[in-house]
Amino acid sequence: MSEPAIQGPAIAAVRSTEAAHLYPFPHPWNPDGSGKVSAESVESWVKARLARHQDAIDRLLAVQGPRTFENTLRAYDDAVSELAATGSQTALLDSVHPDKGVRDAAQALTQLVAQASVALGLNQKVYQALTEIAPDGADEATRHYLDRTLLQYRLAGVDKDEATRARIKELQDKATEHSLNFGRNVQEDVKRMTVEAAQLEGLPQDYLDAHGPGEDGKITLTTEFPDYQPVMTFGQSPELRRRMFLAYNTRAYPQNKQILLDLLAIRKELATILGFANWADLATADQMMESAANMQAFLDELDVASKGGAEKEYSMVLEFAQSVQPGLEIIDAASRGYWLEQYRRSAFEFNSQSVRPYFPYERVEKGVLATAARLFQVEFRRAENAEVWHEDVVAYDVYEEACDREERASLIGRFYLDMHPREGKDKWFSAHPLIPGVLDRREGEFAGARQIPEAALICNFPGGKPGDPGLLQHSDVITYFHEFGHLMHALLGGRQRWAGISGIATEGDFVEVPSQMLEEFFRDPHLLATFAHHYETGEPIPAELVQRMNRAGAFGRADWVRTQLFYTTYSLRTHTVDPATLDLDALFQELYARFLPYRWIDGNHMYASFTHLVGYSSNYYTYLYDKVIALDFYSQFSKHPLDDPTSMRYRRTVLEPGGSLPGKEIVMRFLGRYQSADAFTEWVGEEFQAAASVYD
């Protein structure tokens, strides 16, 4: 990262941060300003924050006289803010800190914070106080916050008797423990294998350079994503692909199998106590989807819509594979990515390795930041003195772009980039909101920031080592755009009066819309030409290559939908079937056969590392549901989205509200109607439509 700041499409000079006074409390990764962190220091930090949380609750309950938003909801929101900031930052340490002792302490403390959150959600006195607030005169966002809070209290079981509430709390505490253990097992189970150099035929040269032989002449590979993905895409050895597939899809197995069953049993009991037929009905009760029946109807619709296209895609790839490898009867699960790549090379004259030299990690980071800055009219400045948890982490402060050089830009928030794998770090790609932003309200007017939002990206891209340019595949770049969409939602939506509706605080089945919408900008050749330059020659990526990349990328979308339906249906069924009779492996194989044509490989226990079963629980449908909305949103942009005023309308209407409006209302305000599946249907069939037009 050679440039310290990104401003609009251009690079701005380094300027000192103005953020220090807006971060009044230290982070747990540097609790006393010394740069030293230990299990003891993290524990002390968490307990101090929990004490402030309790002080806010005490203040709320001590109110005399009529309940108002300022004397009751404000105290409640302060308590919520403390829990959100404490829990998210402690969970971050559990995911990323290099010291296992600190990670272990953070995991235990994350559970402690979760217990405090459960206790707050079952506190009848707090609930009663909130119900006594007169809603007269409240703005729309405040009314929505109060209504949603009261609904969530009821869904938590606050109206149950004392013994029942005690049982709910016990179950919730156990669920938190199981969830944390599930994630930690995945995080720490990095499998290794040794291979001969000849088995790496087909892998890119930079991959070979980064995986030299040891003293015994053997090469060591791991299940870290930068090792795994190239093997599955480019590796010519079926044996190696199979070994890597099984290693990757047996992470955290068998230990997570029983943990998942125990977690499902807890969720079933909770749903029963709360009066729901199953967990999926409870989990959708406050979502846009509203019920498990609606979810199933949505999935059934996509099942019918995608089946024919996916069968056609598979038959085309299989026919090609058989022409290359006579006698091949079926493509197995470990060879799916490889044969899709080979087919795209033949059918579209597109070799995905051909674009990697245009996507060295540092240029991609610069390009993503420049794109977001230009779209949303913000400025990114390197926060050189920011406290970070590892030397590889960089921080940026986000400013509202000033209209002219004399105007002082206002600070919006801060984000951290932790983008390359290392031992003990979380193995996936995700955005972590850390601190909810809160505006300061004085005398009826918002007067600056009371608390600036912070968020982080935790990813595992290639690069980050001396001499390694970190050449990304085009799917990696899409992932970067995706996660940055989450980041902008967290920060631009983080200027709210209330912490409880700040940032990514919408319904859970709206949170993927901003990330999936931003993915689509990656397809614009004019945008890519601004940053996708060859790492050796500096040549911009040719528009003709981007066109071939887009055509190749469009092939296989129906297959992608079927894969998502497989994961989504599994997440739903595991939360509707009685855990006492549920066979996780049999259901996994049954649904695989229903949705996917590739030969099943015995020993595949991918569900044991499917962390979305912990996070999204039954609601993994969010990715498909939000893809429909995101594509409808993107269809509103012109062919030159970087210069389209729609981007600022999108920022104001979709991102900035955070959780201050229901998701359906956000959709209505941006589109002027509810979402339509037309853009999604066109997107899925784009390649076949393009092929048909050639013969018209």
N, C-alpha and C positions, 0 to 999 in steps of 0.2 A: 504494500500500500504506500505508494509514493506521494500521494496528495493528501493533505490534511483536512481538506474541506471540499464539499461539493455544493455549488450554488447554482440553481437552475441548471442549464446545460453546461455551465462553465465551472472552472475551479476557482475558488475564492482563496484569499490569503489567510494565513493563520491569524486568529484573533484569540485573545484570552477569553476563557469561558466566564459567563456571568451567572453560572448556575449554582455556585457554592452556597449562597444564602438560601436557596430553595431546597437544599438537602440537609435539613437540620439534624437528622439522626444518622448515625453511622451505619454502614452496611455490615452484615455479619462476616463478610470476608475481610474486613478491616475494621473491627469493632472499636478500637481505641486510637486509630490513626497511625499506629506503628508499622502497619503492613504485616503484622504477625497474627496468625489465627490458629486456634487450637480447639479441641472438643470443649474445653472448659469455657473459652471465650465465647463460643457460639451459644452454649447453654446460658451463660450470663446475659447475652444479648437478647435471646428469645424470652427469657423470664422477665426482663425489663419491659419488653414490648407487651407481653401478656398482662403485666401489671397496669400499663396504660390502658389496655383494653378493658380491664376490670374497673378502672377508675371511671371510664366513660359509661359503663353500665350503672355504676353506683350513682353517677350524676343524673342519669336518666330516671332512676327509681326515686331519687330524692326530690324531684320536682313537686312543688306545691301549687295548687290552683289549676286552672285550665291547661290542658295539653295543647301545645302548638308545634308547628314544624321546627321552629328554632330551639325550643327548650327540650323537645323529645326526639324528633327525628334526627336532629343534628347530633345529639349524644349517641343515639343508636348508630348513626353513620360513622361517627368517630370510632366506635367499637369495631364496626365492620372493616373500616380502613386499616386499623391496626392488625386485625386478623389476616386480611388480604396481603398486606405488605410483608408481614412476618412469615406467613405460611409459604408464600411464593418464593421469597428469598432463601428461606431455609431449604425448601425443596430443590432449589437450584443447586445449592451446595451438595445435596445428596446426589445430584445428577452429574456434577462436573468437577468437584474439587479433587485435586490430585492426591490428597492425603486420605487414605482409607479410614483412619481414625476420625477425621473430620466428617467424612461421608456417613460413617456409622452413627455418629452423634447427631448429625443433621437429620438422618432418617428417623431416629427416635423422637427428636424435637418436632419434626413435621407431624408426627402422630399426635404429639402433645397439643400442637396448635389445632389440628383437626378435631381433637376432643373438645377444645374450647368452642370451636365453631358449632359442633353438635349440641353442646350445652346451651349455647345462645339460641339455637333454633328450637329448643324445647322449653325455653324459659317463659312460663305462662305470665309472669308479672310484666316482662318486657312486651310480650304480645298484647296483653290487656292495655298497657300504656299506649301502644301504637294505635289500637282500635279506637281510642278516645280522642285522637287528633281530629279536629274539625277540618274537613278538606276545603272549606270555603276560601276562595281567593288564591289557591295554589296554582302554580303554572302547570302546564301539561306534563312536563317531565317529572315534577315532584309528585303529582297525582299517580302517574304510572309507577313510580318507584314505590310509593306506599301500597298501592293495590297489589303489585307483584310481590312485595315483601310479605304482606298478609297472606297471600295465596301460598307462598312457599312455607310459611309457618304452619298453615293447615296441612299441607302435604307432608310436612315433617312429623306431624302427630302431636302438635302442641295442645290440642283439645282432648287428648287422652288422659286417663287417670294417672296418678303418680307411679303406680307399679308398672303400667304399660310404658310410660315415658322412660322409666329406668331401664326396661328391657330394650327399648328402641336405642337408647344411648349405648347400652352394652353391645348391641349388634353393630351399630355404626362404628364404634371404636374398633371392633374386631375386623370390620370391612376395611377400614383404613389400614390396619396392620397388614392384612393380606394383600391389599393393593400395593403397598410400599414394598413388601417382600417380593411380589411378582415382578415389579419393575426392576428391583435391584438384581434379582437373579438373571434377568435378561442382560442388564448392563454389564455384569461382571463375568458372564460366560462367553469369553472370546475363545473360540476353538482354533486350533492350529493343525496344519498338515504339512508334510514334506513331500516334494515332488521332484521329478527329474526335469532338467531344462527342456528336454524334447517334448514334454507334455504341455509346454506353454506356447506351442505353435499357434499362430493367429493372434496372439496378444500384442498390443501396441508396443513400440520400441521403448517409450518412456516407462511403461509398466515393467518391461524386462530390465531396464536400467535400475529401477527402484527395487527389484527383487533379485539381487545377485545371490550366487550360491555361497553356502557356508564352507567351513573347513572340510566338511565331509562331501562337498560337491552337491549337496542337496539344497533345494530352495524351499523356504518356509513361507506359506500363505496362511492368512487368518480369515475369520469370518467378518472382519471389519468391512464396512460397505465399499470403500475404495478398492479393496482386494476382491471382494465378492462379485460386484457388478460387472467388471470387465471380463472375468472368466465366463460368466453366464451369457455374455453378449458376443464375445469374440473368440473364446477358446475353442479350438477345433477338436480337442480330445473329449469324446463322450464320457470316458471314464472320469476325467477330471471334473467335468461339469456335474456328473452324478455325485461324486464325492463332496464337492463344494455345496451342492444342493442339499444333501442330507446333513452336512455339518451345520449349515445355516439354519435349516428348518428343524433342527433338534436342539437348538439353544434353549437352555433353561428347562429341558426335559430330562428326567421325569419330575423334578422337584415342583415345577409349576402346575402339574396336572392336578394334584390334590389341592393345592392352594386355590386354583380356579374353581374346583368343585365346591370347596368350602365357602368361597365367596358367593357363588351362585345360590347355595343353600341359605346363606344369610340374607341375600337380596330377596329371595322368595318369601322368607319369613317376614321381612320388613313389609313387603307388598301386602301380604295377608293381614298383618296387624293394621295397616293403614286402609284396608277395605278395598284393595284392588285384586283383580283376578291373577295378575302376574306382575313381575317387575317391569316389563315393557310398557304396560298400561300406566304404571306410576311414573316411569321415566319420561313419558311423552305428555303427561297431564298439563305441564306448563310450557310445552313447546309449540312451535308453529304446526307441527304434524297432528297434535292433539290426542291421538290414540294409536294403539298398536294395530287396530283394524285399518285405520287410514294408512299406516305405514305399509301393511301387507298389500293393500290395494295399489299403492304407489309402486311397490316392487313388482307386483304381478303385471302392471302395465308396461314397465320397462322390460320385463322378461319376454313378453310377447313381441315388443318392438325391436328387441336386439337379437332375438334367436336366429332369424333368417340371415341377417348380415354377418353374424359371427360364424355361422356354418359356411357361408360363402368364403369368408376370409380364410378359415381353416383349410377348406378344400383347395384353395389356390396355393397356400403355403405348402400343404402336403404334396400336391402334384409337383410343385417345384422341387421339394426335397427329394422326392422319388426319382426325379430326372437326374439329380446329382448323385444320389445314393440308391441305385436300383435294389429292390428287395425290401426297402423300408416300408413297413406296414402302417405305422402310426408314430407320431411325434410324442415323446414323453415329456413329463413336466420339467425335467432338467434341461431339455433342449429347446423349449419354447422360444426363449429370447434369442438363441443362436440362429434358429431357422427364420425367425422374423427378420433378423438383421440380414441374413443371406438373401432372403426374398426381396427385401427393399433394395439391396444392392443391384439385383438383377432387373427388377421391374421398374425401378425409378432412377437407376444409375446413381444411387446415393449410398455411399459408404459412410456410416456414421463416424468412422475414424477420420474422415476427410475434414470434418468441421472442428474436431478437437483442437487443432493448432490455433484456431481463431478464438478459443475460449480458455486462455490461461486464467487461473483463479483471480489474480489481482485485477486484470482487465474486466473480468465479469463483475467483481465487486464494485469497481469504479462505475461500470455501465449501469448496474442496477440502481446505485445511488443517484446517478445523474438522471436516469429515467424518472425515478420517483420525485426527484427535486423539480424536474421540469413539469411533470404532470400535475403535481399538487402545490407548486409554487412555494417550496420550502427550501431551506438551506441547511446543509450538513457540515458541521465543523468538528474536526477531531478534538476530543477532550483529552488533551495530553496528560493531564494530572488526575484523571479519574481513577478511582480505586477499582481494581479488577482482581479476580480470583486466580488468574494464571497469566504468565508472561505473554502467552499467545493471544490473549484477549485484547481487543481494541474497543474504544468507546467513542461515540459521536453524540454531540448535542444537536438538537433540531431546532431551527429558528424559522419563524414566519419570514418569508422573503420580504425585505424592505423595498418600498416603491422607488426609492432613490438613495443615493449614497449618504445623504445627510440624515435620513430617517433611521432611528434605532430599531433593529429587528427584535421582535419579542421571542423569548424562549418558549418552546413548545414541550420539549421533553428530551430524554436521553435514551440511547440504546447501546447495547453491547453485542459484539460479534465474536463468538467462540466457534470457529468454523472448520476445524480439522480434528481428526480422531487422535486420541491418546489413551493410554491405559487407565481404566477405571471410569472413563467418561461415558455418559449416555450414548448409545450407538445409533440413534435415529436422527431425524431432522425435524426441528420443532421451534416454535416461538414461545417464549415464556414472558408473559406480563409479570412485572416485578412490583411496581408501586402504582396504585391508581391515582390519576391526577384529580385534584380538587381545586376549584376556583374559590376565591375569597369573596364573599358577598358582604358588602357594607352599604348601609343606608339605601337598600333597594337596588344597588348597582353592583355588577361584578367588577372588582378592582384588583386585577392581577391574579397570580397563582398563589394558592395556599400550599399546594403540594404538586410538584411536577411529576408527570408520569414517567416511568422507566420500564423498559422491556429488553429482552435479550433474544438472540437467535443462537440456538445450539444445533450445530450441523456437523457433518462428517465428510466434507469434500476432500478430494485429493489436494496435494500441495501443503504449504506450511513448513517445508523443510528446505534447507539451503540446497540450491541447485535443482530443485524440483519445481517446474513451472505450474504444476497442478492443472494439467489439461483436463477440462471437464467435457463430459458427453453432453449432447444437447438436452437430454432428460435432466441432467444436473442443473443446467441453467434454468430450466422450467421450474425445478424445485426451489432454486434461489428466489426467483420471482414470486413463487407461491408463498414462501415463508416471509418474504418482505411485505407482501400484502397484509399478512397478519400483523406485522410490526407497525405498519402505517395505521391500521385500524386501532391498535392499542394506544398509539400516541396522539393521532389526530382526533380520536374519539375520547381522549383523556382529559378534555377540558370541560368538566361538568361541575355543577354545584355539589353533587353527591358522589362519594366514592363508590357507592353500591351500584351506580349506573355508569361508571366511568370506564372507558376503553372497550375491551371485548366483553361487554356485559349484556349482550343481546341473548335471546334464546339460543340454546346450544345448537339448534339446527339452522342457525343463520351464520354461525361464526366462520364457516368455510367460504362464504360468498366473496368477501374482499380478496382472499388469497387466490381463489380459482379465477376470479375476474382478471387479476393482474397477470396471471400466467399467459393470457391470450396476447399480451403485448409482445411477447417473445417472437411471435410469428411475423412481425412487421419488418421487412428488409431495410427500410429507411432507419428504423430505430437500431437494429443490429449493427448497421454500418457505422453508427456513432461510437461503438466500443469494441466490436468483435474484430480485432485486428490480429493478424498472424504474429505469434509470439517471437518469431525469428526475423521476419521481413518487415513487419509493420503494415502489411497490405490489408485493407479492409476486406471483410468477407464479401465475395461476389454475390450480387443479387440473384444471379441464376442458380448459385449453389443453395441459397436460402429457399428459393422456390422449390427446388428438388427436395430439400430437407422438409419443407412443409407438406409436400405431396406424400413423401414417405411417412411422415409423422401422422398423417391423416389415416393411413392404412392401419387397421388393427383397433380402431376405436370401439367397434362393436364387441370385440374380444375383451377390451378393457372394461366395458360396461358389464359383461358377463362375469368377469373376475370380481368386480365390485359387488355384483349381486350375490356371488358366492360368499364373500366375506360378510356382507350385510345380512344375508339370510342366516348365516351361522351365528352372528351376534344376536339376532332376534330369537332364533330357535333355542339357543342356550339359555335364554331368559324367559322362555315360556314353557319349556319341558320341565317336568319335576326333576330336580337334581339327583334325587334318590334313585331314579331309573335311567338317568342320562349317561350315555356312553359317548364321551367326547370324541374319541377316535372314529367310532362307527358313524356318528353324525357328520364329522368332517369329511370322511370319504364318500358318504352318501351324497352330500351336497356338491362335492367336487365333481362327481360323476354327472350330476344333474346339470350343472352350469358350464363345465369345461370339457373340451374334447380330447385333451392331452392325456396320455397314458399315466395313470396313477403310479406313484413310486412308493412301495412299502417302506415304512419307517419315517414317513413325513408326519411330524407332530408340530407343525407350524403354529398351531393355536397356543402352544406353551410360550411363545415369544410375541404373540399378537397383543401388544400392550393396549391397543384400542379397546379390547374387551374389559380392561380395567377403567380406562378413561371415559370412553363413549358408552360403555356397557352395551345395552341393547340398541343404541342409537347410532350405529355406524352408517345407517342410511344417509346421514348428514352429507357425506361427500357427493352422493348422487343427487340428492334433493337440491343441494346448493349449487351443483354444476348446472342444473336447469336454470336457476335464477341468475347465476354468474354469466352464462352465455346470453341470456336475455338482456342483461345489463350491457354487456360488451357490444351487442348488436346496435346499441344506441349511438356508438361512436362512429366517426367518419373513417375513411380509409387512411387518414393521416392523424392518428389519435394523439400524437405528441402535441400537435397544434390545435387540438379540438377544444373549444370552451366547455364541452361536455365533461371534461376531466375535473374542472373545478365545481361544476354542478354536482358531479358524483361525489367529490370530496365533501361538499356542504350537506348534501342530502343523505348520503349513505354512511360515510366514515365519521363525520363529526358528531352525529347524534349519539354515538356509542350505544349504550343501553337505555337511552332516555325515551325511546319509542318502541312499540312492538315491532317485530320484524316485518309483519304483514303491512304495517303502516309505512315503514321505510320503503318497501317494494312499491307500494302504491304511489308514494310521493315522487319516486324517481321515474317510474314508468308511466304513471298516470293510469295504471290498471294493475291487476294482479299478474303474476308471472305466467308466461306461456311456454309450452314445451317446443314451440316451432323452431327456435334457434338451436336447441339441443338436438332435435331430430335432424336438422340440416347438418349440424356439426358431425354427428355420428356417421351420416351417409355421405360426407363430403367427397371422399375419394371415389366412390362409385358414381356419384353425380358428375365428377370431373371426367371420369373415364367415359361415361355415356355421352358427354357433350362433344367428345372427340369425334364420335361417329354420327352426330346429328347433321 
